[in-house]
Amino acid sequence: MAQIDTYNTTYGKQYYYVLTCFKTSLYEGCVLCIQSIPESLAARMLNVVVLDLHSNQLQALPNSIGCLSKLKILNVSGNLLKSFPKTIEDCRALEELIANFNQLNKLPETMGFELTNLRKLSVNSNKLAFLPQSTSHMTNLRVLDARLNCLHCLPDDLENLIRLEVLNVSQNFHYLHSLPYSIGLLTSLLELDISYNKITVLPDSISCLTKLHKFHAEGNPLVSPPVEVVDHSIDAVREYLITRMNGVPTGKPSAKKTAWLSRLVKCGSFNGGMGVNSRPGVYEHNGFLLTDYRSIVGIASPRHAGMFSPRRLFSPRRFSPWR
């Protein structure tokens, strides 16, 4: 049978029990793996701090895992898990959740509201289409590894992950087409890997990642910035994005775009086409176009109430009844 080995170890300055479940038993050349954990066993492991269940054949975790209030590290990589029980949110002391190489297709939607002490979330090599929106509430998160999944997008409000240092969403292949603008607000980010996706345009906000020193974007059909800029250096990418953000042309404008601009100017959509003399009752003062309004003449009484309607008060002179 597979063995469950319990022994003492030092975690920080205190002694705790660490439960390690592993496949080491050999019988006639076969390796036996743990396929399930009894609810009663998990409920008796109240002092467990590190639970290592990697490389077994677990299809589910017991609901009683929520009783492990002191659990700090959970490793369930290399199993057959399709989801986590919702009770995992009760493991509020959890700092590392490692669940690589499983069959996960979703994570608990509200896990981010409860697991606020989580520092590392590693769920690579699964079947995740989305990360929970509550992920943005994991404000202590340092490492987020979600590569080799089926991610269609990332949560919009990533800016709350102020301590995130490593973000890896590479190799989601044809599923991931864009990045949220909030990715540029991850002020502590040191490493960003978005390689081998279908991303064509990087958000301007990436230029604000001043601490970023490792950036991988190969394998994407990038148009803006071009691949040659990305291959040059992260500084070249920043410079390109800053230039684009400031509205400075990064290339020759297309004839189609120029044609649309000329139409907009002709129709008076820009200040350059809004001639002061083309509109009666309009004059220019300190660069602003102002309308010649008449001062209010009247008495604030019911008799004159109609004269003080918004239409009359704020209309140009040509619409005034007091001409």
C-alpha positions as CSV (number, residue, x, y, z in Angstrom):
1,M,0.0,0.0,0.0
2,A,1.0,3.6,-0.4
3,Q,2.5,5.0,2.8
4,I,1.5,7.9,4.9
5,D,4.5,9.1,6.8
6,T,4.1,11.5,9.8
7,Y,7.1,13.0,11.4
8,N,8.3,16.1,13.3
9,T,10.0,19.0,11.6
10,T,10.8,22.6,12.3
11,Y,8.7,25.3,10.7
12,G,10.0,28.7,11.8
13,K,10.7,28.5,15.5
14,Q,8.0,26.0,16.4
15,Y,7.5,22.3,15.9
16,Y,4.6,21.1,13.9
17,Y,3.5,17.8,12.3
18,V,4.2,17.6,8.6
19,L,2.2,15.0,6.7
20,T,3.8,13.7,3.5
21,C,1.9,11.3,1.3
22,F,4.0,9.8,-1.4
23,K,4.2,6.8,-3.7
24,T,7.2,4.8,-2.6
25,S,5.7,1.4,-1.9
26,L,6.7,-1.2,-4.5
27,Y,5.0,-4.5,-4.9
28,E,6.0,-6.7,-7.8
29,G,7.4,-3.8,-9.7
30,C,4.3,-1.7,-9.4
31,V,4.1,1.7,-7.9
32,L,0.9,2.2,-5.7
33,C,-0.6,5.6,-5.4
34,I,-3.1,7.2,-3.0
35,Q,-6.5,7.5,-4.7
36,S,-8.5,9.1,-1.9
37,I,-8.2,10.5,1.6
38,P,-10.8,9.6,4.2
39,E,-12.8,12.5,5.6
40,S,-12.1,11.3,9.1
41,L,-8.3,11.3,8.5
42,A,-8.2,14.9,7.3
43,A,-10.3,16.0,10.2
44,R,-7.7,14.6,12.6
45,M,-4.8,16.4,11.1
46,L,-5.5,19.7,12.8
47,N,-1.9,20.6,13.4
48,V,-0.6,19.9,9.9
49,V,1.3,22.8,8.4
50,V,2.6,21.2,5.2
51,L,0.6,18.7,3.2
52,D,2.3,17.2,0.3
53,L,0.1,14.9,-1.9
54,H,1.9,15.3,-5.2
55,S,2.2,12.5,-7.8
56,N,-0.7,10.3,-6.7
57,Q,-4.1,9.5,-8.3
58,L,-6.3,11.7,-6.2
59,Q,-9.6,12.6,-8.0
60,A,-10.9,14.8,-5.2
61,L,-9.9,16.3,-1.9
62,P,-12.0,15.7,1.2
63,N,-14.3,18.4,2.3
64,S,-12.8,18.1,5.8
65,I,-9.6,19.8,4.4
66,G,-11.2,23.0,5.6
67,C,-10.5,21.9,9.2
68,L,-6.7,22.4,8.6
69,S,-6.7,25.9,10.0
70,K,-2.9,25.9,10.4
71,L,-2.1,24.6,6.9
72,K,0.5,26.8,5.2
73,I,1.6,24.8,2.2
74,L,-0.5,22.4,0.1
75,N,1.0,20.5,-2.8
76,V,-1.4,18.4,-4.9
77,S,0.5,18.5,-8.2
78,G,0.4,15.4,-10.5
79,N,-3.0,14.1,-9.6
80,L,-6.4,13.8,-11.3
81,L,-8.2,16.7,-9.6
82,K,-10.9,18.5,-11.6
83,S,-11.8,21.1,-8.9
84,F,-11.2,22.0,-5.3
85,P,-13.8,21.7,-2.6
86,K,-15.2,25.0,-1.5
87,T,-14.1,24.3,2.0
88,I,-10.5,25.0,1.0
89,E,-11.4,28.6,1.5
90,D,-11.4,27.8,5.3
91,C,-7.6,27.2,5.1
92,R,-7.0,30.9,5.7
93,A,-3.4,30.4,6.9
94,L,-2.5,28.9,3.4
95,E,0.5,30.6,1.9
96,E,1.3,28.3,-1.0
97,L,-1.1,26.4,-3.2
98,I,0.6,24.2,-5.8
99,A,-1.7,22.2,-8.1
100,N,0.2,21.7,-11.3
101,F,-0.4,18.9,-13.7
102,N,-4.0,18.1,-12.8
103,Q,-7.3,18.4,-14.7
104,L,-8.6,21.5,-13.1
105,N,-11.3,23.3,-15.2
106,K,-12.2,25.9,-12.5
107,L,-11.2,27.3,-9.2
108,P,-13.6,28.3,-6.4
109,E,-15.0,31.7,-7.5
110,T,-14.7,33.3,-4.0
111,M,-11.4,31.8,-3.0
112,G,-9.6,35.1,-3.3
113,F,-11.8,36.7,-0.7
114,E,-10.7,34.2,1.9
115,L,-7.2,33.1,1.0
116,T,-5.7,36.6,1.5
117,N,-2.5,35.2,3.0
118,L,-1.6,33.3,-0.2
119,R,1.8,34.1,-1.5
120,K,2.1,31.6,-4.3
121,L,-0.6,30.2,-6.6
122,S,0.7,27.7,-9.1
123,V,-1.9,26.0,-11.3
124,N,0.0,25.4,-14.5
125,S,-0.7,22.5,-16.9
126,N,-4.5,22.3,-16.2
127,K,-7.6,23.1,-18.2
128,L,-8.6,26.5,-16.7
129,A,-10.5,28.8,-19.0
130,F,-10.7,31.7,-16.4
131,L,-9.1,32.7,-13.2
132,P,-11.6,33.8,-10.5
133,Q,-12.3,37.6,-10.4
134,S,-11.6,37.3,-6.7
135,T,-8.0,36.6,-7.5
136,S,-7.4,40.4,-7.3
137,H,-8.1,40.2,-3.5
138,M,-5.0,38.1,-2.9
139,T,-3.0,41.1,-2.0
140,N,-0.1,39.1,-0.5
141,L,0.4,37.1,-3.7
142,R,4.0,37.1,-5.0
143,V,3.9,34.4,-7.6
144,L,1.0,33.5,-10.0
145,D,1.8,30.7,-12.5
146,A,-1.1,29.9,-14.8
147,R,0.8,28.7,-17.9
148,L,-0.3,25.8,-20.1
149,N,-4.0,26.3,-19.6
150,C,-6.9,27.4,-21.8
151,L,-7.1,31.0,-20.4
152,H,-9.4,33.2,-22.5
153,C,-8.6,36.3,-20.4
154,L,-7.2,37.6,-17.1
155,P,-9.2,39.4,-14.4
156,D,-9.7,43.1,-15.1
157,D,-8.8,44.5,-11.7
158,L,-5.2,43.1,-11.2
159,E,-4.0,46.4,-9.8
160,N,-4.8,45.2,-6.3
161,L,-2.0,42.6,-6.5
162,I,0.5,45.2,-5.3
163,R,3.1,42.6,-4.1
164,L,3.0,40.4,-7.2
165,E,6.5,39.8,-8.5
166,V,6.2,36.9,-11.0
167,L,3.3,36.5,-13.5
168,N,3.4,33.6,-16.0
169,V,0.5,33.1,-18.4
170,S,2.5,31.7,-21.2
171,Q,1.5,28.9,-23.5
172,N,-2.3,29.4,-23.4
173,F,-1.8,29.3,-27.2
174,H,-4.8,30.4,-29.3
175,Y,-7.1,31.1,-26.3
176,L,-5.4,34.2,-24.8
177,H,-5.8,37.2,-27.2
178,S,-5.3,40.2,-25.0
179,L,-4.1,41.5,-21.6
180,P,-6.0,43.8,-19.3
181,Y,-4.9,47.4,-19.0
182,S,-4.5,46.9,-15.2
183,I,-1.5,44.6,-15.8
184,G,0.6,47.8,-16.0
185,L,-0.4,48.7,-12.5
186,L,1.4,45.7,-10.9
187,T,4.1,48.0,-9.5
188,S,6.2,45.2,-7.9
189,L,6.3,43.0,-11.0
190,L,9.8,41.7,-11.8
191,E,9.1,38.9,-14.3
192,L,6.3,38.7,-16.9
193,D,6.0,35.8,-19.3
194,I,3.2,36.0,-22.0
195,S,4.9,33.9,-24.6
196,Y,3.1,31.6,-27.0
197,N,-0.3,33.1,-27.0
198,K,-2.4,35.0,-29.6
199,I,-1.7,38.5,-28.3
200,T,-1.3,41.1,-31.1
201,V,-1.3,44.4,-29.1
202,L,0.4,45.1,-25.7
203,P,-1.4,47.6,-23.5
204,D,0.3,51.0,-23.1
205,S,0.3,50.5,-19.3
206,I,3.1,48.0,-19.5
207,S,5.5,50.9,-19.9
208,C,4.7,51.8,-16.3
209,L,6.3,48.5,-15.0
210,T,9.6,50.2,-14.0
211,K,10.8,47.2,-12.0
212,L,10.3,44.7,-14.7
213,H,13.6,43.1,-15.8
214,K,12.5,39.8,-17.4
215,F,9.9,39.9,-20.2
216,H,9.1,37.1,-22.5
217,A,6.6,37.5,-25.4
218,E,8.0,35.3,-28.2
219,G,5.5,33.1,-30.1
220,N,2.8,35.9,-30.3
221,P,1.6,37.5,-33.5
222,L,2.5,41.0,-32.2
223,V,1.8,44.0,-34.3
224,S,2.1,46.8,-31.7
225,P,4.8,46.8,-30.7
226,P,6.4,44.9,-33.6
227,V,8.3,41.7,-32.9
228,E,11.7,43.3,-33.6
229,V,11.1,45.9,-30.9
230,V,10.1,43.2,-28.4
231,D,13.1,41.1,-29.3
232,H,15.4,44.0,-28.8
233,S,14.9,44.7,-25.1
234,I,12.3,45.6,-22.4
235,D,13.6,49.2,-22.5
236,A,12.8,49.3,-26.2
237,V,9.3,48.1,-25.5
238,R,8.8,50.7,-22.8
239,E,10.0,53.5,-25.1
240,Y,7.7,52.3,-27.9
241,L,4.7,52.1,-25.6
242,I,5.4,55.5,-24.1
243,T,5.6,57.1,-27.5
244,R,2.4,55.5,-28.5
245,M,0.7,56.5,-25.3
246,N,1.7,60.1,-25.8
247,G,0.1,60.2,-29.2
248,V,3.3,60.4,-31.2
249,P,3.0,58.5,-34.5
250,T,5.1,55.3,-34.4
251,G,4.8,54.9,-38.1
252,K,3.4,56.4,-41.3
253,P,-0.3,56.9,-40.9
254,S,-2.4,54.9,-43.4
255,A,-4.2,56.7,-46.2
256,K,-7.5,55.5,-44.8
257,K,-6.8,57.1,-41.4
258,T,-5.7,60.4,-43.1
259,A,-9.0,60.4,-45.1
260,W,-11.1,60.1,-42.0
261,L,-9.1,62.9,-40.2
262,S,-9.7,65.2,-43.1
263,R,-13.4,64.5,-43.0
264,L,-13.5,65.2,-39.3
265,V,-11.7,68.5,-39.7
266,K,-14.0,69.5,-42.6
267,C,-17.1,68.8,-40.4
268,G,-15.7,70.9,-37.6
269,S,-15.0,68.1,-35.1
270,F,-11.6,69.5,-34.2
271,N,-10.8,73.0,-33.0
272,G,-8.8,73.5,-36.1
273,G,-12.0,73.4,-38.2
274,M,-14.2,75.3,-35.7
275,G,-13.8,78.8,-37.2
276,V,-14.7,81.6,-34.8
277,N,-16.3,83.6,-37.6
278,S,-18.2,80.7,-38.9
279,R,-20.7,80.8,-36.0
280,P,-22.6,84.0,-35.1
281,G,-22.5,85.0,-31.5
282,V,-19.3,83.1,-30.8
283,Y,-16.0,84.6,-29.9
284,E,-12.6,83.4,-28.7
285,H,-11.1,84.2,-25.3
286,N,-7.9,82.7,-24.0
287,G,-8.1,79.8,-26.4
288,F,-11.7,78.9,-25.5
289,L,-14.7,79.4,-27.7
290,L,-17.4,81.3,-25.8
291,T,-21.0,82.2,-26.7
292,D,-22.3,85.7,-26.3
293,Y,-24.8,85.3,-23.5
294,R,-27.1,88.1,-22.3
295,S,-27.3,89.1,-18.7
296,I,-30.4,88.3,-16.7
297,V,-32.9,91.1,-16.7
298,G,-36.0,90.5,-14.7
299,I,-37.6,90.1,-11.3
300,A,-37.6,86.8,-9.4
301,S,-41.4,86.6,-9.1
302,P,-44.0,84.2,-10.4
303,R,-44.9,86.7,-13.0
304,H,-41.4,86.4,-14.6
305,A,-40.8,82.7,-13.8
306,G,-41.0,81.7,-17.4
307,M,-38.2,84.0,-18.3
308,F,-35.8,82.1,-16.1
309,S,-36.2,78.7,-17.6
310,P,-32.9,76.9,-18.4
311,R,-33.5,77.1,-22.1
312,R,-33.8,80.9,-22.0
313,L,-31.1,81.5,-19.5
314,F,-28.4,79.5,-21.2
315,S,-29.3,80.0,-24.9
316,P,-27.2,82.3,-27.2
317,R,-28.5,85.7,-27.9
318,R,-30.1,84.7,-31.2
319,F,-32.6,82.5,-29.2
320,S,-33.2,85.2,-26.6
321,P,-36.8,86.6,-26.3
322,W,-35.5,90.0,-25.1
323,R,-34.0,91.2,-28.4
